[in-house]
Amino acid sequence: MSLYLHYNDQQTGPYTDEQVRQMLQSGLVPADTLAWKEGMANWTRLQELITASSQPGISFPAPPPQKKSILGIISLAISLVLIPGWIAILVVAGMAHNNGTATPGFNMVIGLLFFAGVFVNFLGIVLGAIAAFSAKAKTVPIVGLSLNGFTIAVLIGLIILGLVAQHRL
């Protein structure tokens, strides 16, 4: 049966019964290390499992699944919604500019959408960073943080490119 251990503020495993026995004998993990295997409701100290076990092998259940960080999920959702939103805004603004239909009111709306989008992307960066530093499951927050940061970097690059192109004309 696969055993999971929790010590030094980290969850490790799965381990076989024999691996856990060797880790205990060598002093790699203390007897008061928390352990879990599938079927157990809660984490239990290794020494209690060993004492309670009358079988030759140590049998512990698997750890409860790690909870996903809601802040990380929000950060990822922000990036996934805003990336196509940015593309749509840039395409519509570019088409209006090329067609000569970009009125001052239209430009103001595009500008407000731009600033609102940048604010929301920065919010996604902050939420992703908070989740990445506080959650145990880090993949989703890091992806959200990275995508939001990449989006801001691309927007800054497009602004610089536009300014350079404008000065060359």
C-alpha positions as CSV (number, residue, x, y, z in Angstrom):
1,M,0.0,0.0,0.0
2,S,1.3,3.5,-0.9
3,L,2.2,5.7,2.1
4,Y,2.5,9.4,2.1
5,L,4.5,11.3,4.7
6,H,4.3,14.9,5.9
7,Y,7.3,16.4,7.6
8,N,9.3,19.6,7.4
9,D,6.1,21.3,6.1
10,Q,6.2,19.1,3.0
11,Q,4.1,16.2,1.7
12,T,6.2,13.4,0.2
13,G,5.4,10.0,-1.2
14,P,4.1,7.7,-2.2
15,Y,6.4,5.2,-0.4
16,T,6.2,1.5,0.0
17,D,6.0,0.0,3.5
18,E,9.6,-1.2,3.2
19,Q,10.8,2.3,2.2
20,V,9.1,3.8,5.2
21,R,10.6,1.1,7.5
22,Q,14.1,1.9,6.1
23,M,13.6,5.6,6.5
24,L,12.5,5.1,10.2
25,Q,15.4,2.8,10.9
26,S,18.0,5.1,9.4
27,G,16.6,8.1,11.2
28,L,15.7,9.9,8.0
29,V,12.2,10.5,9.4
30,P,11.2,10.6,13.1
31,A,8.5,8.3,14.5
32,D,6.2,11.3,15.1
33,T,6.1,12.1,11.3
34,L,2.5,12.3,10.0
35,A,1.5,9.5,7.6
36,W,-1.5,8.8,5.4
37,K,-2.7,6.1,3.0
38,E,-5.9,5.6,1.0
39,G,-8.8,4.8,3.2
40,M,-7.7,6.9,6.2
41,A,-9.8,9.9,7.1
42,N,-6.9,11.8,8.7
43,W,-3.2,12.0,8.9
44,T,-1.8,9.9,11.8
45,R,1.6,9.7,13.4
46,L,3.8,6.9,12.1
47,Q,4.5,5.5,15.6
48,E,0.7,5.2,16.2
49,L,0.3,3.4,12.8
50,I,3.2,1.0,13.6
51,T,1.9,0.3,17.1
52,A,-1.7,-0.2,15.9
53,S,-0.6,-2.4,13.0
54,S,-0.4,-6.1,13.8
55,Q,0.4,-7.0,10.2
56,P,4.0,-7.4,9.1
57,G,3.8,-4.4,6.8
58,I,3.0,-0.9,7.8
59,S,-0.2,0.1,6.0
60,F,-1.1,3.7,5.8
61,P,-3.6,5.5,3.5
62,A,-3.0,8.1,0.8
63,P,-3.1,11.8,1.7
64,P,-6.1,13.8,1.0
65,P,-5.8,15.6,-2.3
66,Q,-4.3,19.1,-2.2
67,K,-6.8,21.9,-2.4
68,K,-6.5,24.2,-5.4
69,S,-6.0,27.8,-4.6
70,I,-9.0,29.9,-5.6
71,L,-6.7,33.0,-6.1
72,G,-4.6,31.0,-8.5
73,I,-7.7,29.8,-10.4
74,I,-8.9,33.4,-10.6
75,S,-5.5,34.6,-11.9
76,L,-5.5,31.9,-14.6
77,A,-9.1,32.7,-15.5
78,I,-8.3,36.4,-15.8
79,S,-5.4,35.7,-18.2
80,L,-7.5,33.2,-20.3
81,V,-10.4,35.7,-20.7
82,L,-8.2,38.8,-21.3
83,I,-5.9,37.3,-24.0
84,P,-8.7,37.0,-26.6
85,G,-10.2,40.2,-25.3
86,W,-6.9,42.0,-26.0
87,I,-6.8,40.6,-29.5
88,A,-10.3,41.7,-30.1
89,I,-9.6,45.2,-28.8
90,L,-6.5,45.6,-30.9
91,V,-8.1,44.2,-34.1
92,V,-11.2,46.5,-33.7
93,A,-9.1,49.6,-33.0
94,G,-6.7,48.8,-35.9
95,M,-9.6,48.3,-38.3
96,A,-11.3,51.5,-37.2
97,H,-8.0,53.4,-37.6
98,N,-7.4,52.0,-41.0
99,N,-10.9,52.7,-42.2
100,G,-10.9,56.2,-40.9
101,T,-13.9,55.5,-38.6
102,A,-12.1,56.0,-35.3
103,T,-14.0,59.0,-33.8
104,P,-12.8,60.7,-30.6
105,G,-15.6,58.9,-28.7
106,F,-14.5,55.6,-30.1
107,N,-10.9,56.3,-29.2
108,M,-12.0,57.2,-25.6
109,V,-13.8,53.9,-25.2
110,I,-10.8,51.9,-26.6
111,G,-8.6,53.9,-24.2
112,L,-10.8,53.1,-21.2
113,L,-11.0,49.4,-22.2
114,F,-7.2,49.4,-22.4
115,F,-6.7,50.9,-18.9
116,A,-9.3,48.6,-17.4
117,G,-7.7,45.6,-19.1
118,V,-4.2,46.6,-17.8
119,F,-5.6,47.0,-14.3
120,V,-7.3,43.6,-14.4
121,N,-4.1,42.0,-15.7
122,F,-2.1,43.5,-12.9
123,L,-4.7,42.2,-10.5
124,G,-4.2,38.7,-12.0
125,I,-0.4,39.1,-11.4
126,V,-1.0,40.0,-7.8
127,L,-3.5,37.2,-7.2
128,G,-1.2,34.7,-8.9
129,A,1.8,35.8,-6.8
130,I,-0.2,35.6,-3.6
131,A,-1.4,32.1,-4.5
132,A,2.0,30.9,-5.6
133,F,3.6,31.9,-2.3
134,S,0.8,30.6,-0.1
135,A,-0.7,27.5,-1.8
136,K,0.7,24.0,-1.8
137,A,-0.4,23.3,-5.3
138,K,1.6,25.9,-7.3
139,T,1.1,25.0,-11.0
140,V,-2.2,26.9,-11.6
141,P,-1.1,30.1,-9.8
142,I,2.3,30.1,-11.6
143,V,0.6,29.7,-15.0
144,G,-1.9,32.5,-14.2
145,L,0.9,34.7,-13.0
146,S,3.0,34.0,-16.0
147,L,0.3,34.5,-18.6
148,N,-0.8,37.8,-17.0
149,G,2.8,39.0,-16.9
150,F,3.4,37.9,-20.5
151,T,0.3,39.8,-21.6
152,I,1.5,43.0,-19.9
153,A,4.9,42.6,-21.5
154,V,3.4,42.1,-24.9
155,L,1.3,45.2,-24.4
156,I,4.3,47.3,-23.4
157,G,6.1,46.0,-26.4
158,L,3.3,47.0,-28.7
159,I,3.2,50.5,-27.2
160,I,6.9,50.9,-27.8
161,L,6.6,49.5,-31.3
162,G,3.8,51.9,-32.0
163,L,5.8,54.9,-30.7
164,V,8.8,54.0,-32.7
165,A,6.7,53.5,-35.9
166,Q,5.0,56.8,-35.3
167,H,8.3,58.7,-35.0
168,R,9.6,57.1,-38.2
169,L,6.6,58.3,-40.2
